[in-house]
Amino acid sequence: MATLACLLRGINVGGNKIVKMALWKQLYEEMGFTRVRTLLQSGNLLFDGADVAEDRGDLARRLEGAFKDRFGFHADHVLRDGGQLAAAIRDNPFPDAAAGSPSHLLVFFLAAAPTAEGAARLAALETGPDRLHLSGDRLYVHFLNGAGRAALDPVKVLRAMGVSGTSRNWTTLGRLAGLAAA
């Protein structure tokens, strides 16, 4: 039985869309999932028990619907299995950033790979000193001076590509991958 990581976008940020992780965990347990556990307060949850025959997109939509019913607002749910998390780590194009400034390296997990037009719009963005690397449904961004001081806005990046998604910094990604493998 595969462990899935569910990554939410835009919750518990700036006092908006507050979700208690214990209540989110409880929702998944009520839905029949097992070994449900959360990481941090920023929308990271791992669980077992998903029907392997269910399409991931369908599962994400089902989870989003249950979430909205329980918490009263929509939050994008991006699902990845342990192999996909491990691949994101293995395929990192910026190993220097992972070693030297892991909090400045973000991996965006996209709902889908952008179209060729979306990828072209991404390539046309002014990134300043920051580095970007698109790899299928993942986007690696190394904010040389930190995301808080970057000219590159993550929301603008997603809009340019025309896809939804959410990001995690390198340290959090490592912790998620470790939990998924356990």
C-alpha positions as protocol buffer text, in pm:
chain_id: "A"
residue {
  index: 1
  type: MET
  ca { x: 0 y: 0 z: 0 }
}
residue {
  index: 2
  type: ALA
  ca { x: 153 y: 329 z: -110 }
}
residue {
  index: 3
  type: THR
  ca { x: 193 y: 625 z: 117 }
}
residue {
  index: 4
  type: LEU
  ca { x: 73 y: 950 z: -35 }
}
residue {
  index: 5
  type: ALA
  ca { x: 172 y: 1299 z: 64 }
}
residue {
  index: 6
  type: CYS
  ca { x: -96 y: 1565 z: 33 }
}
residue {
  index: 7
  type: LEU
  ca { x: 40 y: 1918 z: 0 }
}
residue {
  index: 8
  type: LEU
  ca { x: -205 y: 2203 z: 45 }
}
residue {
  index: 9
  type: ARG
  ca { x: -160 y: 2544 z: -110 }
}
residue {
  index: 10
  type: GLY
  ca { x: -217 y: 2868 z: 76 }
}
residue {
  index: 11
  type: ILE
  ca { x: -330 y: 2764 z: 423 }
}
residue {
  index: 12
  type: ASN
  ca { x: -214 y: 2904 z: 756 }
}
residue {
  index: 13
  type: VAL
  ca { x: -33 y: 3191 z: 584 }
}
residue {
  index: 14
  type: GLY
  ca { x: -62 y: 3540 z: 728 }
}
residue {
  index: 15
  type: GLY
  ca { x: -352 y: 3446 z: 952 }
}
residue {
  index: 16
  type: ASN
  ca { x: -568 y: 3343 z: 657 }
}
residue {
  index: 17
  type: LYS
  ca { x: -737 y: 3010 z: 581 }
}
residue {
  index: 18
  type: ILE
  ca { x: -646 y: 2866 z: 919 }
}
residue {
  index: 19
  type: VAL
  ca { x: -666 y: 2489 z: 949 }
}
residue {
  index: 20
  type: LYS
  ca { x: -571 y: 2297 z: 1260 }
}
residue {
  index: 21
  type: MET
  ca { x: -361 y: 2003 z: 1149 }
}
residue {
  index: 22
  type: ALA
  ca { x: -529 y: 1773 z: 1405 }
}
residue {
  index: 23
  type: LEU
  ca { x: -868 y: 1846 z: 1246 }
}
residue {
  index: 24
  type: TRP
  ca { x: -736 y: 1784 z: 895 }
}
residue {
  index: 25
  type: LYS
  ca { x: -585 y: 1456 z: 1015 }
}
residue {
  index: 26
  type: GLN
  ca { x: -918 y: 1362 z: 1171 }
}
residue {
  index: 27
  type: LEU
  ca { x: -1101 y: 1426 z: 842 }
}
residue {
  index: 28
  type: TYR
  ca { x: -874 y: 1183 z: 654 }
}
residue {
  index: 29
  type: GLU
  ca { x: -915 y: 922 z: 926 }
}
residue {
  index: 30
  type: GLU
  ca { x: -1293 y: 957 z: 900 }
}
residue {
  index: 31
  type: MET
  ca { x: -1258 y: 901 z: 524 }
}
residue {
  index: 32
  type: GLY
  ca { x: -1095 y: 564 z: 596 }
}
residue {
  index: 33
  type: PHE
  ca { x: -729 y: 645 z: 543 }
}
residue {
  index: 34
  type: THR
  ca { x: -469 y: 496 z: 776 }
}
residue {
  index: 35
  type: ARG
  ca { x: -135 y: 604 z: 923 }
}
residue {
  index: 36
  type: VAL
  ca { x: -243 y: 966 z: 881 }
}
residue {
  index: 37
  type: ARG
  ca { x: 22 y: 1209 z: 1004 }
}
residue {
  index: 38
  type: THR
  ca { x: 98 y: 1575 z: 953 }
}
residue {
  index: 39
  type: LEU
  ca { x: 422 y: 1770 z: 928 }
}
residue {
  index: 40
  type: LEU
  ca { x: 448 y: 2129 z: 1044 }
}
residue {
  index: 41
  type: GLN
  ca { x: 151 y: 2369 z: 1028 }
}
residue {
  index: 42
  type: SER
  ca { x: 177 y: 2449 z: 661 }
}
residue {
  index: 43
  type: GLY
  ca { x: -38 y: 2190 z: 488 }
}
residue {
  index: 44
  type: ASN
  ca { x: 162 y: 1867 z: 478 }
}
residue {
  index: 45
  type: LEU
  ca { x: -13 y: 1538 z: 545 }
}
residue {
  index: 46
  type: LEU
  ca { x: 84 y: 1180 z: 470 }
}
residue {
  index: 47
  type: PHE
  ca { x: -157 y: 889 z: 461 }
}
residue {
  index: 48
  type: ASP
  ca { x: -203 y: 529 z: 354 }
}
residue {
  index: 49
  type: GLY
  ca { x: -512 y: 351 z: 233 }
}
residue {
  index: 50
  type: ALA
  ca { x: -582 y: 522 z: -98 }
}
residue {
  index: 51
  type: ASP
  ca { x: -743 y: 292 z: -355 }
}
residue {
  index: 52
  type: VAL
  ca { x: -463 y: 227 z: -603 }
}
residue {
  index: 53
  type: ALA
  ca { x: -723 y: 200 z: -882 }
}
residue {
  index: 54
  type: GLU
  ca { x: -852 y: 554 z: -818 }
}
residue {
  index: 55
  type: ASP
  ca { x: -710 y: 816 z: -1049 }
}
residue {
  index: 56
  type: ARG
  ca { x: -494 y: 1067 z: -857 }
}
residue {
  index: 57
  type: GLY
  ca { x: -681 y: 1359 z: -1009 }
}
residue {
  index: 58
  type: ASP
  ca { x: -1012 y: 1208 z: -900 }
}
residue {
  index: 59
  type: LEU
  ca { x: -873 y: 1141 z: -553 }
}
residue {
  index: 60
  type: ALA
  ca { x: -746 y: 1501 z: -525 }
}
residue {
  index: 61
  type: ARG
  ca { x: -1088 y: 1635 z: -626 }
}
residue {
  index: 62
  type: ARG
  ca { x: -1261 y: 1406 z: -375 }
}
residue {
  index: 63
  type: LEU
  ca { x: -1025 y: 1523 z: -100 }
}
residue {
  index: 64
  type: GLU
  ca { x: -1074 y: 1888 z: -199 }
}
residue {
  index: 65
  type: GLY
  ca { x: -1452 y: 1845 z: -180 }
}
residue {
  index: 66
  type: ALA
  ca { x: -1438 y: 1685 z: 166 }
}
residue {
  index: 67
  type: PHE
  ca { x: -1196 y: 1955 z: 280 }
}
residue {
  index: 68
  type: LYS
  ca { x: -1422 y: 2235 z: 156 }
}
residue {
  index: 69
  type: ASP
  ca { x: -1725 y: 2075 z: 322 }
}
residue {
  index: 70
  type: ARG
  ca { x: -1539 y: 2052 z: 654 }
}
residue {
  index: 71
  type: PHE
  ca { x: -1344 y: 2380 z: 658 }
}
residue {
  index: 72
  type: GLY
  ca { x: -1560 y: 2606 z: 441 }
}
residue {
  index: 73
  type: PHE
  ca { x: -1306 y: 2702 z: 175 }
}
residue {
  index: 74
  type: HIS
  ca { x: -1121 y: 2548 z: -116 }
}
residue {
  index: 75
  type: ALA
  ca { x: -753 y: 2457 z: -98 }
}
residue {
  index: 76
  type: ASP
  ca { x: -565 y: 2295 z: -384 }
}
residue {
  index: 77
  type: HIS
  ca { x: -454 y: 1941 z: -293 }
}
residue {
  index: 78
  type: VAL
  ca { x: -139 y: 1820 z: -466 }
}
residue {
  index: 79
  type: LEU
  ca { x: -68 y: 1449 z: -420 }
}
residue {
  index: 80
  type: ARG
  ca { x: 270 y: 1280 z: -451 }
}
residue {
  index: 81
  type: ASP
  ca { x: 386 y: 934 z: -353 }
}
residue {
  index: 82
  type: GLY
  ca { x: 713 y: 853 z: -183 }
}
residue {
  index: 83
  type: GLY
  ca { x: 885 y: 768 z: -511 }
}
residue {
  index: 84
  type: GLN
  ca { x: 793 y: 1105 z: -656 }
}
residue {
  index: 85
  type: LEU
  ca { x: 925 y: 1286 z: -348 }
}
residue {
  index: 86
  type: ALA
  ca { x: 1249 y: 1086 z: -366 }
}
residue {
  index: 87
  type: ALA
  ca { x: 1279 y: 1165 z: -738 }
}
residue {
  index: 88
  type: ALA
  ca { x: 1239 y: 1537 z: -667 }
}
residue {
  index: 89
  type: ILE
  ca { x: 1536 y: 1512 z: -433 }
}
residue {
  index: 90
  type: ARG
  ca { x: 1744 y: 1290 z: -661 }
}
residue {
  index: 91
  type: ASP
  ca { x: 1685 y: 1511 z: -968 }
}
residue {
  index: 92
  type: ASN
  ca { x: 1769 y: 1843 z: -798 }
}
residue {
  index: 93
  type: PRO
  ca { x: 1949 y: 2064 z: -1052 }
}
residue {
  index: 94
  type: PHE
  ca { x: 2085 y: 2291 z: -777 }
}
residue {
  index: 95
  type: PRO
  ca { x: 2284 y: 2069 z: -537 }
}
residue {
  index: 96
  type: ASP
  ca { x: 2490 y: 2369 z: -427 }
}
residue {
  index: 97
  type: ALA
  ca { x: 2174 y: 2539 z: -299 }
}
residue {
  index: 98
  type: ALA
  ca { x: 2056 y: 2223 z: -123 }
}
residue {
  index: 99
  type: ALA
  ca { x: 2388 y: 2202 z: 60 }
}
residue {
  index: 100
  type: GLY
  ca { x: 2449 y: 2572 z: 126 }
}
residue {
  index: 101
  type: SER
  ca { x: 2109 y: 2739 z: 159 }
}
residue {
  index: 102
  type: PRO
  ca { x: 1832 y: 2477 z: 178 }
}
residue {
  index: 103
  type: SER
  ca { x: 1571 y: 2728 z: 297 }
}
residue {
  index: 104
  type: HIS
  ca { x: 1629 y: 2927 z: -25 }
}
residue {
  index: 105
  type: LEU
  ca { x: 1563 y: 2627 z: -251 }
}
residue {
  index: 106
  type: LEU
  ca { x: 1196 y: 2559 z: -322 }
}
residue {
  index: 107
  type: VAL
  ca { x: 1039 y: 2282 z: -523 }
}
residue {
  index: 108
  type: PHE
  ca { x: 700 y: 2360 z: -674 }
}
residue {
  index: 109
  type: PHE
  ca { x: 484 y: 2051 z: -715 }
}
residue {
  index: 110
  type: LEU
  ca { x: 251 y: 2130 z: -1001 }
}
residue {
  index: 111
  type: ALA
  ca { x: -93 y: 1983 z: -1062 }
}
residue {
  index: 112
  type: ALA
  ca { x: 27 y: 1906 z: -1416 }
}
residue {
  index: 113
  type: ALA
  ca { x: 321 y: 1984 z: -1638 }
}
residue {
  index: 114
  type: PRO
  ca { x: 269 y: 2319 z: -1808 }
}
residue {
  index: 115
  type: THR
  ca { x: 199 y: 2336 z: -2178 }
}
residue {
  index: 116
  type: ALA
  ca { x: 473 y: 2449 z: -2414 }
}
residue {
  index: 117
  type: GLU
  ca { x: 316 y: 2796 z: -2405 }
}
residue {
  index: 118
  type: GLY
  ca { x: 316 y: 2797 z: -2025 }
}
residue {
  index: 119
  type: ALA
  ca { x: 680 y: 2691 z: -2018 }
}
residue {
  index: 120
  type: ALA
  ca { x: 765 y: 2970 z: -2264 }
}
residue {
  index: 121
  type: ARG
  ca { x: 588 y: 3228 z: -2045 }
}
residue {
  index: 122
  type: LEU
  ca { x: 786 y: 3099 z: -1747 }
}
residue {
  index: 123
  type: ALA
  ca { x: 1112 y: 3131 z: -1940 }
}
residue {
  index: 124
  type: ALA
  ca { x: 1021 y: 3492 z: -2030 }
}
residue {
  index: 125
  type: LEU
  ca { x: 979 y: 3600 z: -1665 }
}
residue {
  index: 126
  type: GLU
  ca { x: 1235 y: 3836 z: -1518 }
}
residue {
  index: 127
  type: THR
  ca { x: 1400 y: 3626 z: -1250 }
}
residue {
  index: 128
  type: GLY
  ca { x: 1678 y: 3861 z: -1137 }
}
residue {
  index: 129
  type: PRO
  ca { x: 1954 y: 3663 z: -975 }
}
residue {
  index: 130
  type: ASP
  ca { x: 1723 y: 3369 z: -898 }
}
residue {
  index: 131
  type: ARG
  ca { x: 1754 y: 3036 z: -1080 }
}
residue {
  index: 132
  type: LEU
  ca { x: 1466 y: 2829 z: -1218 }
}
residue {
  index: 133
  type: HIS
  ca { x: 1456 y: 2480 z: -1361 }
}
residue {
  index: 134
  type: LEU
  ca { x: 1136 y: 2320 z: -1494 }
}
residue {
  index: 135
  type: SER
  ca { x: 1126 y: 1941 z: -1498 }
}
residue {
  index: 136
  type: GLY
  ca { x: 786 y: 1802 z: -1599 }
}
residue {
  index: 137
  type: ASP
  ca { x: 545 y: 1868 z: -1313 }
}
residue {
  index: 138
  type: ARG
  ca { x: 815 y: 2011 z: -1086 }
}
residue {
  index: 139
  type: LEU
  ca { x: 973 y: 2354 z: -1081 }
}
residue {
  index: 140
  type: TYR
  ca { x: 1290 y: 2413 z: -884 }
}
residue {
  index: 141
  type: VAL
  ca { x: 1355 y: 2772 z: -776 }
}
residue {
  index: 142
  type: HIS
  ca { x: 1670 y: 2885 z: -600 }
}
residue {
  index: 143
  type: PHE
  ca { x: 1610 y: 3224 z: -445 }
}
residue {
  index: 144
  type: LEU
  ca { x: 1967 y: 3345 z: -406 }
}
residue {
  index: 145
  type: ASN
  ca { x: 1874 y: 3610 z: -148 }
}
residue {
  index: 146
  type: GLY
  ca { x: 1575 y: 3429 z: -1 }
}
residue {
  index: 147
  type: ALA
  ca { x: 1216 y: 3417 z: -119 }
}
residue {
  index: 148
  type: GLY
  ca { x: 1117 y: 3713 z: 98 }
}
residue {
  index: 149
  type: ARG
  ca { x: 1351 y: 3946 z: -91 }
}
residue {
  index: 150
  type: ALA
  ca { x: 1299 y: 3808 z: -439 }
}
residue {
  index: 151
  type: ALA
  ca { x: 1153 y: 4003 z: -728 }
}
residue {
  index: 152
  type: LEU
  ca { x: 1008 y: 3675 z: -850 }
}
residue {
  index: 153
  type: ASP
  ca { x: 662 y: 3617 z: -702 }
}
residue {
  index: 154
  type: PRO
  ca { x: 558 y: 3250 z: -669 }
}
residue {
  index: 155
  type: VAL
  ca { x: 195 y: 3334 z: -754 }
}
residue {
  index: 156
  type: LYS
  ca { x: 314 y: 3508 z: -1070 }
}
residue {
  index: 157
  type: VAL
  ca { x: 521 y: 3202 z: -1158 }
}
residue {
  index: 158
  type: LEU
  ca { x: 218 y: 2972 z: -1133 }
}
residue {
  index: 159
  type: ARG
  ca { x: 0 y: 3211 z: -1331 }
}
residue {
  index: 160
  type: ALA
  ca { x: 262 y: 3235 z: -1605 }
}
residue {
  index: 161
  type: MET
  ca { x: 269 y: 2858 z: -1640 }
}
residue {
  index: 162
  type: GLY
  ca { x: -110 y: 2832 z: -1625 }
}
residue {
  index: 163
  type: VAL
  ca { x: -108 y: 2554 z: -1365 }
}
residue {
  index: 164
  type: SER
  ca { x: -179 y: 2529 z: -996 }
}
residue {
  index: 165
  type: GLY
  ca { x: 68 y: 2393 z: -749 }
}
residue {
  index: 166
  type: THR
  ca { x: 241 y: 2447 z: -420 }
}
residue {
  index: 167
  type: SER
  ca { x: 599 y: 2471 z: -307 }
}
residue {
  index: 168
  type: ARG
  ca { x: 805 y: 2327 z: -24 }
}
residue {
  index: 169
  type: ASN
  ca { x: 1154 y: 2427 z: 78 }
}
residue {
  index: 170
  type: TRP
  ca { x: 1434 y: 2175 z: 58 }
}
residue {
  index: 171
  type: THR
  ca { x: 1438 y: 2095 z: 428 }
}
residue {
  index: 172
  type: THR
  ca { x: 1064 y: 2026 z: 440 }
}
residue {
  index: 173
  type: LEU
  ca { x: 1085 y: 1815 z: 124 }
}
residue {
  index: 174
  type: GLY
  ca { x: 1355 y: 1601 z: 285 }
}
residue {
  index: 175
  type: ARG
  ca { x: 1141 y: 1549 z: 593 }
}
residue {
  index: 176
  type: LEU
  ca { x: 836 y: 1457 z: 383 }
}
residue {
  index: 177
  type: ALA
  ca { x: 1036 y: 1208 z: 178 }
}
residue {
  index: 178
  type: GLY
  ca { x: 1172 y: 1052 z: 497 }
}
residue {
  index: 179
  type: LEU
  ca { x: 823 y: 1015 z: 645 }
}
residue {
  index: 180
  type: ALA
  ca { x: 689 y: 867 z: 319 }
}
residue {
  index: 181
  type: ALA
  ca { x: 967 y: 607 z: 317 }
}
residue {
  index: 182
  type: ALA
  ca { x: 913 y: 507 z: 682 }
}
